[in-house]
Structures are given as structure tokens and as C-alpha cells.
């Protein structure tokens, strides 16, 4: 259900504000864990959102947000540790 809220009133958007806080905390932890410079902030937030969309949640009866959206269970086989050294195989 779509609900409209007043501009600049985060107290009316508790669920989305908490979700954003979780993304920021996860991104901060990923950067800190690998001692990366802040230039990787955007990539860390993007990765955090990617992961959060593939983690089951009680709000969706232990389904992932992605599963609730498109009806298929996401694969996690391709995930790697954020900030790990990698090589491109050509």
C-alpha cells in the first residue's frame, strides 16, 4: 500500500528510515573490515542493498525481498567477500 508523507518528516517513514540505517551500517562495516578508503562508499552501499534484498525477512514470512518481488529464490553462489582481491580471467 502506498502512503504519502510530508516532506522532511523522517518520523513518518520509520520503516524506510530503519532500512536506510541498516544499509549505511552494513556499508560502513564492509569498508572498515577491509580497511578500504571512502572512495568505495558508493560500491559498499550498492553491495549492501544487493545483499539485503537476498536475505530472508520475517516481514515477508522468511522470504527474501527479491523472492517476494519476482517469485524466484535468488542464488547466492556468485557472492564474494566485499573488498577481496580479484583477478579478471580473459
N, CA, C and O atoms as CSV, one atom per row, in Angstrom:
chain,resi,resn,atom,element,x,y,z
A,1,UNK,N,N,0.838,-1.173,0.000
A,1,UNK,CA,C,0.000,0.000,0.000
A,1,UNK,C,C,0.888,1.244,0.000
A,1,UNK,O,O,1.840,1.332,0.776
A,2,UNK,N,N,0.584,2.175,-0.846
A,2,UNK,CA,C,1.349,3.413,-0.963
A,2,UNK,C,C,0.801,4.448,0.003
A,2,UNK,O,O,-0.406,4.684,0.063
A,3,UNK,N,N,1.715,5.069,0.769
A,3,UNK,CA,C,1.322,6.112,1.711
A,3,UNK,C,C,2.164,7.349,1.454
A,3,UNK,O,O,3.387,7.260,1.350
A,4,UNK,N,N,1.527,8.486,1.352
A,4,UNK,CA,C,2.240,9.739,1.161
A,4,UNK,C,C,2.582,10.345,2.515
A,4,UNK,O,O,1.804,10.239,3.463
A,5,UNK,N,N,3.747,10.982,2.603
A,5,UNK,CA,C,4.165,11.632,3.843
A,5,UNK,C,C,4.614,13.054,3.544
A,5,UNK,O,O,4.913,13.404,2.402
A,6,UNK,N,N,4.653,13.855,4.581
A,6,UNK,CA,C,5.089,15.245,4.433
A,6,UNK,C,C,6.587,15.291,4.150
A,6,UNK,O,O,7.343,14.428,4.597
A,7,UNK,N,N,6.997,16.296,3.412
A,7,UNK,CA,C,8.406,16.495,3.096
A,7,UNK,C,C,9.198,16.751,4.375
A,7,UNK,O,O,8.712,17.407,5.296
A,8,UNK,N,N,10.419,16.228,4.424
A,8,UNK,CA,C,11.334,16.421,5.555
A,8,UNK,C,C,10.731,15.977,6.888
A,8,UNK,O,O,10.877,16.660,7.901
A,9,UNK,N,N,10.062,14.845,6.877
A,9,UNK,CA,C,9.486,14.306,8.111
A,9,UNK,C,C,9.873,12.828,8.243
A,9,UNK,O,O,9.040,11.948,8.025
A,10,UNK,N,N,11.132,12.556,8.598
A,10,UNK,CA,C,11.585,11.166,8.685
A,10,UNK,C,C,10.815,10.340,9.710
A,10,UNK,O,O,10.731,9.118,9.581
A,11,UNK,N,N,10.253,10.993,10.724
A,11,UNK,CA,C,9.493,10.263,11.736
A,11,UNK,C,C,8.261,9.580,11.145
A,11,UNK,O,O,7.730,8.650,11.754
A,12,UNK,N,N,7.799,10.013,9.986
A,12,UNK,CA,C,6.654,9.382,9.333
A,12,UNK,C,C,7.070,8.197,8.466
A,12,UNK,O,O,6.221,7.452,7.977
A,13,UNK,N,N,8.375,8.026,8.278
A,13,UNK,CA,C,8.888,6.970,7.402
A,13,UNK,C,C,9.766,5.997,8.178
A,13,UNK,O,O,10.866,5.665,7.736
A,14,UNK,N,N,9.296,5.545,9.313
A,14,UNK,CA,C,10.104,4.717,10.196
A,14,UNK,C,C,10.710,3.488,9.545
A,14,UNK,O,O,11.892,3.206,9.744
A,15,UNK,N,N,9.929,2.756,8.775
A,15,UNK,CA,C,10.412,1.516,8.164
A,15,UNK,C,C,11.517,1.806,7.158
A,15,UNK,O,O,12.560,1.152,7.175
A,16,UNK,N,N,11.296,2.774,6.288
A,16,UNK,CA,C,12.321,3.076,5.284
A,16,UNK,C,C,13.547,3.728,5.912
A,16,UNK,O,O,14.667,3.495,5.457
A,17,UNK,N,N,13.356,4.541,6.950
A,17,UNK,CA,C,14.497,5.140,7.643
A,17,UNK,C,C,15.353,4.058,8.299
A,17,UNK,O,O,16.581,4.132,8.271
A,18,UNK,N,N,14.707,3.058,8.887
A,18,UNK,CA,C,15.454,1.970,9.516
A,18,UNK,C,C,16.188,1.148,8.470
A,18,UNK,O,O,17.320,0.720,8.694
A,19,UNK,N,N,15.560,0.930,7.348
A,19,UNK,CA,C,16.195,0.189,6.247
A,19,UNK,C,C,17.438,0.935,5.753
A,19,UNK,O,O,18.485,0.329,5.529
A,20,UNK,N,N,17.313,2.239,5.589
A,20,UNK,CA,C,18.460,3.040,5.166
A,20,UNK,C,C,19.581,2.989,6.199
A,20,UNK,O,O,20.756,2.903,5.842
A,21,UNK,N,N,19.218,3.041,7.470
A,21,UNK,CA,C,20.234,2.955,8.525
A,21,UNK,C,C,20.959,1.619,8.466
A,21,UNK,O,O,22.178,1.564,8.628
A,22,UNK,N,N,20.216,0.546,8.236
A,22,UNK,CA,C,20.834,-0.783,8.124
A,22,UNK,C,C,21.803,-0.838,6.952
A,22,UNK,O,O,22.879,-1.426,7.061
A,23,UNK,N,N,21.431,-0.230,5.835
A,23,UNK,CA,C,22.315,-0.206,4.665
A,23,UNK,C,C,23.598,0.568,4.964
A,23,UNK,O,O,24.691,0.129,4.607
A,24,UNK,N,N,23.461,1.711,5.615
A,24,UNK,CA,C,24.636,2.521,5.957
A,24,UNK,C,C,25.543,1.770,6.927
A,24,UNK,O,O,26.763,1.769,6.763
A,25,UNK,N,N,24.952,1.133,7.935
A,25,UNK,CA,C,25.752,0.381,8.908
A,25,UNK,C,C,26.471,-0.790,8.250
A,25,UNK,O,O,27.633,-1.057,8.557
A,26,UNK,N,N,25.788,-1.489,7.350
A,26,UNK,CA,C,26.410,-2.616,6.660
A,26,UNK,C,C,27.547,-2.131,5.763
A,26,UNK,O,O,28.619,-2.736,5.737
A,27,UNK,N,N,27.319,-1.047,5.034
A,27,UNK,CA,C,28.359,-0.495,4.157
A,27,UNK,C,C,29.565,-0.047,4.977
A,27,UNK,O,O,30.707,-0.299,4.593
A,28,UNK,N,N,29.316,0.608,6.092
A,28,UNK,CA,C,30.406,1.062,6.964
A,28,UNK,C,C,31.212,-0.128,7.486
A,28,UNK,O,O,32.441,-0.078,7.531
A,29,UNK,N,N,30.525,-1.185,7.875
A,29,UNK,CA,C,31.211,-2.381,8.381
A,29,UNK,C,C,32.046,-3.046,7.291
A,29,UNK,O,O,33.150,-3.518,7.561
A,30,UNK,N,N,31.532,-3.088,6.065
A,30,UNK,CA,C,32.277,-3.712,4.968
A,30,UNK,C,C,33.545,-2.921,4.649
A,30,UNK,O,O,34.601,-3.507,4.409
A,31,UNK,N,N,33.440,-1.603,4.646
A,31,UNK,CA,C,34.610,-0.766,4.373
A,31,UNK,C,C,35.633,-0.894,5.498
A,31,UNK,O,O,36.833,-1.003,5.245
A,32,UNK,N,N,35.155,-0.881,6.730
A,32,UNK,CA,C,36.049,-0.982,7.895
A,32,UNK,C,C,36.728,-2.345,7.951
A,32,UNK,O,O,37.913,-2.430,8.273
A,33,UNK,N,N,35.997,-3.406,7.645
A,33,UNK,CA,C,36.546,-4.767,7.726
A,33,UNK,C,C,37.731,-4.962,6.792
A,33,UNK,O,O,38.660,-5.703,7.113
A,34,UNK,N,N,37.705,-4.308,5.647
A,34,UNK,CA,C,38.792,-4.442,4.666
A,34,UNK,C,C,39.710,-3.227,4.655
A,34,UNK,O,O,40.622,-3.139,3.832
A,35,UNK,N,N,39.467,-2.285,5.577
A,35,UNK,CA,C,40.295,-1.080,5.695
A,35,UNK,C,C,40.408,-0.343,4.356
A,35,UNK,O,O,41.494,0.058,3.938
A,36,UNK,N,N,39.270,-0.179,3.703
A,36,UNK,CA,C,39.227,0.460,2.383
A,36,UNK,C,C,39.036,1.969,2.512
A,36,UNK,O,O,38.470,2.434,3.501
A,37,UNK,N,N,39.498,2.735,1.533
A,37,UNK,CA,C,39.257,4.183,1.547
A,37,UNK,C,C,37.785,4.483,1.246
A,37,UNK,O,O,37.073,3.657,0.675
A,38,UNK,N,N,37.348,5.677,1.640
A,38,UNK,CA,C,35.941,6.055,1.466
A,38,UNK,C,C,35.518,6.212,0.012
A,38,UNK,O,O,34.326,6.356,-0.262
A,39,UNK,N,N,36.452,6.187,-0.919
A,39,UNK,CA,C,36.055,6.263,-2.331
A,39,UNK,C,C,35.250,5.028,-2.746
A,39,UNK,O,O,34.630,5.021,-3.809
A,40,UNK,N,N,35.259,3.980,-1.907
A,40,UNK,CA,C,34.478,2.770,-2.178
A,40,UNK,C,C,33.096,2.815,-1.528
A,40,UNK,O,O,32.380,1.813,-1.530
A,41,UNK,N,N,32.713,3.969,-0.971
A,41,UNK,CA,C,31.445,4.090,-0.251
A,41,UNK,C,C,30.243,3.720,-1.126
A,41,UNK,O,O,29.402,2.923,-0.709
A,42,UNK,N,N,30.156,4.278,-2.311
A,42,UNK,CA,C,29.003,4.011,-3.184
A,42,UNK,C,C,28.908,2.530,-3.528
A,42,UNK,O,O,27.815,1.965,-3.539
A,43,UNK,N,N,30.029,1.906,-3.805
A,43,UNK,CA,C,30.032,0.474,-4.123
A,43,UNK,C,C,29.621,-0.350,-2.906
A,43,UNK,O,O,28.931,-1.360,-3.041
A,44,UNK,N,N,30.044,0.079,-1.725
A,44,UNK,CA,C,29.679,-0.632,-0.497
A,44,UNK,C,C,28.176,-0.543,-0.240
A,44,UNK,O,O,27.554,-1.538,0.132
A,45,UNK,N,N,27.592,0.628,-0.432
A,45,UNK,CA,C,26.142,0.788,-0.235
A,45,UNK,C,C,25.376,-0.027,-1.274
A,45,UNK,O,O,24.374,-0.664,-0.948
A,46,UNK,N,N,25.835,-0.009,-2.503
A,46,UNK,CA,C,25.202,-0.800,-3.564
A,46,UNK,C,C,25.258,-2.294,-3.216
A,46,UNK,O,O,24.267,-3.008,-3.368
A,47,UNK,N,N,26.406,-2.752,-2.754
A,47,UNK,CA,C,26.566,-4.159,-2.375
A,47,UNK,C,C,25.692,-4.497,-1.172
A,47,UNK,O,O,25.093,-5.571,-1.124
A,48,UNK,N,N,25.616,-3.593,-0.204
A,48,UNK,CA,C,24.773,-3.815,0.972
A,48,UNK,C,C,23.307,-3.976,0.561
A,48,UNK,O,O,22.615,-4.858,1.069
A,49,UNK,N,N,22.838,-3.135,-0.347
A,49,UNK,CA,C,21.455,-3.242,-0.827
A,49,UNK,C,C,21.241,-4.555,-1.567
A,49,UNK,O,O,20.206,-5.203,-1.410
A,50,UNK,N,N,22.219,-4.943,-2.371
A,50,UNK,CA,C,22.149,-6.204,-3.115
A,50,UNK,C,C,22.004,-7.377,-2.144
A,50,UNK,O,O,21.183,-8.270,-2.354
A,51,UNK,N,N,22.807,-7.364,-1.082
A,51,UNK,CA,C,22.763,-8.441,-0.090
A,51,UNK,C,C,21.451,-8.409,0.681
A,51,UNK,O,O,20.814,-9.447,0.861
A,52,UNK,N,N,21.038,-7.224,1.141
A,52,UNK,CA,C,19.797,-7.102,1.916
A,52,UNK,C,C,18.584,-7.606,1.137
A,52,UNK,O,O,17.653,-8.155,1.726
A,53,UNK,N,N,18.590,-7.425,-0.166
A,53,UNK,CA,C,17.476,-7.895,-0.992
A,53,UNK,C,C,17.483,-9.406,-1.176
A,53,UNK,O,O,16.540,-9.972,-1.729
A,54,UNK,N,N,18.535,-10.054,-0.719
A,54,UNK,CA,C,18.654,-11.507,-0.848
A,54,UNK,C,C,18.694,-12.228,0.496
A,54,UNK,O,O,19.012,-13.416,0.558
A,55,UNK,N,N,18.373,-11.508,1.571
A,55,UNK,CA,C,18.328,-12.075,2.917
A,55,UNK,C,C,16.864,-12.240,3.326
A,55,UNK,O,O,16.080,-11.298,3.202
A,56,UNK,N,N,16.485,-13.429,3.812
A,56,UNK,CA,C,15.097,-13.629,4.254
A,56,UNK,C,C,14.726,-12.680,5.395
A,56,UNK,O,O,15.565,-12.320,6.220
A,57,UNK,N,N,13.467,-12.290,5.422
A,57,UNK,CA,C,12.987,-11.387,6.462
A,57,UNK,C,C,11.659,-11.892,7.025
A,57,UNK,O,O,10.841,-12.457,6.299
A,58,UNK,N,N,11.457,-11.682,8.320
A,58,UNK,CA,C,10.210,-12.108,8.962
A,58,UNK,C,C,9.003,-11.358,8.401
A,58,UNK,O,O,7.902,-11.905,8.342
A,59,UNK,N,N,9.211,-10.117,7.993
A,59,UNK,CA,C,8.104,-9.312,7.457
A,59,UNK,C,C,7.495,-9.947,6.212
A,59,UNK,O,O,6.328,-9.715,5.894
A,60,UNK,N,N,8.292,-10.747,5.513
A,60,UNK,CA,C,7.811,-11.421,4.297
A,60,UNK,C,C,7.692,-12.926,4.511
A,60,UNK,O,O,7.786,-13.709,3.565
A,61,UNK,N,N,7.485,-13.319,5.759
A,61,UNK,CA,C,7.330,-14.732,6.125
A,61,UNK,C,C,8.530,-15.559,5.676
A,61,UNK,O,O,8.382,-16.600,5.037
A,62,UNK,N,N,9.724,-15.071,6.024
A,62,UNK,CA,C,11.008,-15.725,5.730
A,62,UNK,C,C,11.300,-15.864,4.238
A,62,UNK,O,O,12.034,-16.761,3.824
A,63,UNK,N,N,10.731,-14.987,3.449
A,63,UNK,CA,C,11.103,-14.890,2.040
A,63,UNK,C,C,12.048,-13.705,1.899
A,63,UNK,O,O,12.078,-12.812,2.746
A,64,UNK,N,N,12.813,-13.711,0.824
A,64,UNK,CA,C,13.669,-12.563,0.547
A,64,UNK,C,C,12.850,-11.506,-0.187
A,64,UNK,O,O,11.870,-11.850,-0.849
A,65,UNK,N,N,13.223,-10.227,-0.091
A,65,UNK,CA,C,12.503,-9.211,-0.866
A,65,UNK,C,C,12.507,-9.520,-2.366
A,65,UNK,O,O,11.512,-9.289,-3.053
A,66,UNK,N,N,13.612,-10.034,-2.862
A,66,UNK,CA,C,13.688,-10.379,-4.282
A,66,UNK,C,C,12.713,-11.508,-4.626
A,66,UNK,O,O,12.067,-11.485,-5.673
A,67,UNK,N,N,12.618,-12.480,-3.742
A,67,UNK,CA,C,11.699,-13.604,-3.946
A,67,UNK,C,C,10.245,-13.125,-3.921
A,67,UNK,O,O,9.421,-13.591,-4.708
A,68,UNK,N,N,9.936,-12.199,-3.021
A,68,UNK,CA,C,8.581,-11.650,-2.957
A,68,UNK,C,C,8.265,-10.838,-4.209
A,68,UNK,O,O,7.116,-10.794,-4.650
A,69,UNK,N,N,9.269,-10.204,-4.774
A,69,UNK,CA,C,9.086,-9.356,-5.959
A,69,UNK,C,C,8.866,-10.169,-7.227
A,69,UNK,O,O,7.929,-9.908,-7.982
A,70,UNK,N,N,9.749,-11.175,-7.467
A,70,UNK,CA,C,9.650,-11.884,-8.751
A,70,UNK,C,C,9.293,-13.365,-8.633
A,70,UNK,O,O,9.166,-14.048,-9.650
A,71,UNK,N,N,9.131,-13.871,-7.413
A,71,UNK,CA,C,8.666,-15.236,-7.229
A,71,UNK,C,C,9.719,-16.321,-7.324
A,71,UNK,O,O,9.386,-17.501,-7.213
A,72,UNK,N,N,10.985,-15.961,-7.528
A,72,UNK,CA,C,12.043,-16.967,-7.602
A,72,UNK,C,C,13.053,-16.752,-6.488
A,72,UNK,O,O,13.376,-15.621,-6.126
A,73,UNK,N,N,13.540,-17.857,-5.957
A,73,UNK,CA,C,14.525,-17.793,-4.881
A,73,UNK,C,C,15.885,-17.415,-5.479
A,73,UNK,O,O,16.341,-18.052,-6.429
A,74,UNK,N,N,16.538,-16.379,-4.926
A,74,UNK,CA,C,17.812,-15.944,-5.503
A,74,UNK,C,C,18.957,-16.897,-5.166
A,74,UNK,O,O,18.978,-17.508,-4.098
A,75,UNK,N,N,19.897,-17.013,-6.084
A,75,UNK,CA,C,21.104,-17.802,-5.858
A,75,UNK,C,C,22.161,-16.905,-5.225
A,75,UNK,O,O,22.284,-15.732,-5.579
A,76,UNK,N,N,22.915,-17.458,-4.295
A,76,UNK,CA,C,23.983,-16.713,-3.636
A,76,UNK,C,C,25.351,-17.280,-3.969
A,76,UNK,O,O,26.349,-16.879,-3.371
A,77,UNK,N,N,25.409,-18.198,-4.904
A,77,UNK,CA,C,26.663,-18.876,-5.240
A,77,UNK,C,C,27.723,-17.942,-5.804
A,77,UNK,O,O,28.916,-18.223,-5.684
A,78,UNK,N,N,27.319,-16.857,-6.406
A,78,UNK,CA,C,28.261,-15.952,-7.065
A,78,UNK,C,C,28.852,-14.891,-6.133
A,78,UNK,O,O,29.760,-14.161,-6.531
A,79,UNK,N,N,28.352,-14.796,-4.902
A,79,UNK,CA,C,28.816,-13.744,-3.996
A,79,UNK,C,C,30.241,-13.992,-3.525
A,79,UNK,O,O,30.633,-15.126,-3.251
A,80,UNK,N,N,31.001,-12.923,-3.437
A,80,UNK,CA,C,32.376,-12.950,-2.936
A,80,UNK,C,C,32.480,-11.978,-1.768
A,80,UNK,O,O,31.580,-11.166,-1.550
A,81,UNK,N,N,33.566,-12.057,-1.023
A,81,UNK,CA,C,33.796,-11.144,0.087
A,81,UNK,C,C,34.033,-9.740,-0.470
A,81,UNK,O,O,34.847,-9.557,-1.375
A,82,UNK,N,N,33.324,-8.759,0.067
A,82,UNK,CA,C,33.486,-7.384,-0.401
A,82,UNK,C,C,34.905,-6.906,-0.116
A,82,UNK,O,O,35.413,-7.048,0.997
A,83,UNK,N,N,35.526,-6.346,-1.128
A,83,UNK,CA,C,36.867,-5.802,-0.971
A,83,UNK,C,C,37.981,-6.805,-1.149
A,83,UNK,O,O,39.150,-6.473,-0.953
A,84,UNK,N,N,37.640,-8.040,-1.520
A,84,UNK,CA,C,38.686,-9.042,-1.699
A,84,UNK,C,C,39.447,-8.785,-2.998
A,84,UNK,O,O,38.920,-8.197,-3.943
A,85,UNK,N,N,40.681,-9.234,-3.018
A,85,UNK,CA,C,41.496,-9.092,-4.220
A,85,UNK,C,C,40.931,-10.027,-5.275
A,85,UNK,O,O,40.614,-11.180,-4.983
A,86,UNK,N,N,40.805,-9.538,-6.489
A,86,UNK,CA,C,40.265,-10.378,-7.549
A,86,UNK,C,C,41.056,-10.172,-8.832
A,86,UNK,O,O,41.756,-9.172,-8.992
A,87,UNK,N,N,40.940,-11.099,-9.715
A,87,UNK,CA,C,41.621,-11.056,-10.993
A,87,UNK,C,C,40.611,-11.320,-12.091
A,87,UNK,O,O,39.694,-12.124,-11.926
A,88,UNK,N,N,40.781,-10.651,-13.193
A,88,UNK,CA,C,39.917,-10.865,-14.346
A,88,UNK,C,C,40.571,-11.906,-15.230
A,88,UNK,O,O,41.719,-11.748,-15.645
A,89,UNK,N,N,39.844,-12.965,-15.515
A,89,UNK,CA,C,40.355,-14.025,-16.382
A,89,UNK,C,C,39.841,-13.773,-17.793
A,89,UNK,O,O,38.637,-13.823,-18.045
A,90,UNK,N,N,40.755,-13.506,-18.699
A,90,UNK,CA,C,40.371,-13.208,-20.085
A,90,UNK,C,C,40.779,-14.356,-20.976
A,90,UNK,O,O,40.549,-14.311,-22.185
